[in-house]
Amino acid sequence: MKEYSNLYSWLRLALIPKVGPKTVLKLLHHFKTAENILAQDSNTLAQFVGNTIARLIINNAGEKAVNDAYTWLEQDKNNSIISLEDPIYPKELAEITDPPIILFAKGDLSLLSKPKFTIIGTRHPTEQGMLNAFNFAQNLANLNLTIVSGMADGIDRHAHLGGLDGTGKTIGVIGTGIDRIYPASNKDLFHKVAEKGLLLSEFALGTQPFVGNFPRRNRIVAGLSTGCLVIESAIDGGSMITANMALEMGREVMAIPGSIHNPVARGCHKLIKTGAKLIETTNDIIEELQITKGVQTRVTAKHPDDPILQIMGYDAVNIDHICSKLNTSFAEICANLLALELDGRITNCGNGKYQRIFR
């Protein structure tokens, strides 16, 4: 049987329908402990939170959610529930203005006490964006940083995979109940992170992926870490919300620039214009976070003098353009492009266009 301490009181407060962390924190400010809050009568509570919320607390409106939480807790030894007063509650997260009252956790709890770094970005990245997310996450994880992200498709997914491939592992923060897998395309990732990293959610079991959940999730993604790297984001993308939250929390915000023609680079450019550190290599992050051991993300091209690579800039290039520049046959160019693609030096963008991969 797991040791629950006074978890019941925290669950009762945290899982009241339509009552968020700010309301519970307001009550904690006055009554100091969860037990003291629950010991009050309705009239006393109403002085601070109004009659409706006071009645919800007194009537134990979240009773089913609490019972479900205990059932889930017993189902798997890797399942845990952490309250705000728990010694293992991450100190970085506890310092934000509205920390989660409880966290459902599945996986390696030791990661909560490790140095953590957030990597986020668009759900619709370029091939280069996905490579950047994986490579930066992998290199930072090899410095024993735990990679934090939001378990979404795109940049989040590849950041988690890079973290799992390194030694520092990864934490995935989800915007549903921890018993739900969303998006369905990340089912494999969900199981990998639960097995080798850590999944976190503040939402009651069974919570669906409502739109309003994700800004709440984003504050946890930002709050867990000392720094945040944005890899590709539209100017109004969800990653910009997380980055702005990180700025408000006093975290170091960084961004990777991209092509001026790439719509998912514009958010990064806006962040850089407003003071985010421009990131080209892992060493840039190491310097910003003042980590003593460095790893360089750039690698030397195996074919640095290849004429095709020499004429490729940062934007996608049409095969006909390459043929005309090099005055070489179409068949020969295609063969060389295939060799470079297999070697990881370029990527096929479709419609006869190729783009160089800079690492």
Protein Blocks (a to p, Z undefined) as FASTA:
>chain_A
ZZekjmmmmmmmmmgghiafklmmmmmmmnopaklmmmpcfklmmmmnojklmmmmmnop
mlmmmmmmmmmmmmpmkbccddfklmklcfklmmpmbdcfbdcdedjfklmmpccddddd
dfbdcfklmmmmmmmmmmmmmnopacddehighjlmmmmmmmmmmmnopadddfbdfkbc
cdfklmmmmmmmmmmmccddfbdehiacdfklmmmmmmmmmmmpmbdcdehiafkbfklm
mmmmmmmnopacddddddfklmklmmmmmmmmnopacdfbfklmmmmnopabdcdfbdcd
fblmlmklmmpcfbdcdfklmmmmnopafklmmmmmmmmmmnopaccebjhiacdddZZ
